[in-house]
Amino acid sequence: MPRAPRILTMIMAGGKGERLFPLTRERSKPSVPFGGRYRIIDFVISNLVNSGFFSMYVLVQYRSQSLIEHLRTAWRTTGILTDAFIAVVPPQQRAGEAWYRGTADAVLQNLHLVEDFGPDFVAVFGADHIYRMDISQMLAFHLESDADATVAARPVRREGASAFGVLGVDRQHRVVAWEEKPVEPSPMPDDPTRALVSMGKYICRRGALVDAVREDARRSTDYDFGRVISP
């Protein structure tokens, strides 16, 4: 019986959330309360846990204390399983004098965690979306496709797709183009009225991810998965 793939998840939780101001005046966007008792980050963690993803590093930066306290009290781990954890990782300037300059740089600065864990795949997910998703289906598609990287996407009307990163795909769902906020979004192959937009959620082979963020670090870019790495 083949062993299950070893997966490490990096949750990007350092954003300011300027469009939610003043809700983000004293806290980061993932820490904004939702429905009285929840925080926005609870949705991504719940999706991951219920999909069988138990090893998570939460990369924090902007006004993170509220988020750290919430994770400490709401997502306690028992410690029985060494690979079941939710650990908070603030920027530590291990790769230079800068704080996290973007999502790709946040992963770069924590490659030692990836190397120590030794995963087959690394999932990179944002912490500021409210949604429900069975991520095990995304992993199954990734394994079946034998791809270096898989990105979650959703169809939207073409007239509304210009506000997002738009994926051009072939009929086998392989990405053949990537446009950031295009004026004329590429249509889906089987539905010319809709376009596929990125959800900012990735599953990557470890080697492909490490190579991509290291190559990005050699250039002057936005150090961002959606705007630089994926395109």
Order of alpha helices (4+ residues) and beta strands (2+ residues): beta-beta-beta-alpha-beta-alpha-beta-alpha-alpha-beta-alpha-beta-beta-beta-beta-alpha
